[in-house]
Amino acid sequence: MLAADTDQGLVQRSLAGDTDAFCQIVERYQSKVYNLALRMTGNPEDALDISQESFIRVFRSLKTFKGDSSFSTWLYRIANNIVLDELRKRRRRPLVVMSTDAFVSSEEGEHALEFSGPQSLQPEEQVMRAERRREIAQALQAISPEHRLILLLRDVEGLSYEEIAGVQNINVGTVKSRLNRARLALREHLLRVEQISAADVHTCRREAK
């Protein structure tokens, strides 16, 4: 017997007509789906639409969930498809700075760079961290949706390679390859931003003389 409050237990109860069980599923995952959609689109209204559509589609398709993967992987797969479909249809990409304080921009290793830090930061350090978060948010919007999504699934949501493979219907080797390319694309864009900023500073100094 499955525990009633596990994902599978809630699915079974939902299929039996227990609406409270499906509400628990929504409450358990709505913030994750919304935040993923927000980071992908940069637009709170779009993120809300995508998260709502994701759960509507989950509800309508619940009877097709066979348990071959975890429920969370199946849910992310649905959200993954909706996000990419929306980004292909919508050309406007309004940018908002992410509300999260952390994003991973790792080198080839698996360690993460955390942008949240001690509360005793000096004002100058707080400004620098805020600026870095803004640059990362802009860089995410500049790379392809596919690269953006795989970075978020791995480095923000913390999904394993196997889980991402299940979400995107690809093998683990392809996940690793795409993730490396996504990280490289993000780093290259950030480097270009830093070079442009340095050139602007040099120009300002020269004009001030």
C-alpha angles and dihedrals in degrees: 000000000000120000108255094235098050117102091254091046091052090048091053092048091048091052088051089058101265103145092183089062092056090047087057090053090052092048091049096053109019096095092049093050093044094048092048090051091046093052090047097048103025088219124104094205093050090046091053092049091049094048092048092048089048093057093043089054091045090053093048093046099039093109089060093059104108099178094244087131131021116285091242091056090050091049093049089050090058093046090045092057094045093049094050092045091052094048091051090053099042121066097181112090109182110190126224123175110251118255092221120098095209138061130159120235100169132176118231089301126084098244120115132228108226119205095190110090146157116327089229094073115142116247091253091054091048090053091049092050091048090050091049091052089051091051091050091049090052092045091053090054090049098056124073119283090242092054091043093051097049090048091052094046092051106030102032106024092036098225117167122243088255092052092049089049088055093047094050099032094237133117124265093252090057090048091055092046094049092045092054090050091047093051090048091050091050093048092048091052092048090050090052090051091050092049092050091048091050091050091050091052091049091050092050092051092049093049091048092060 
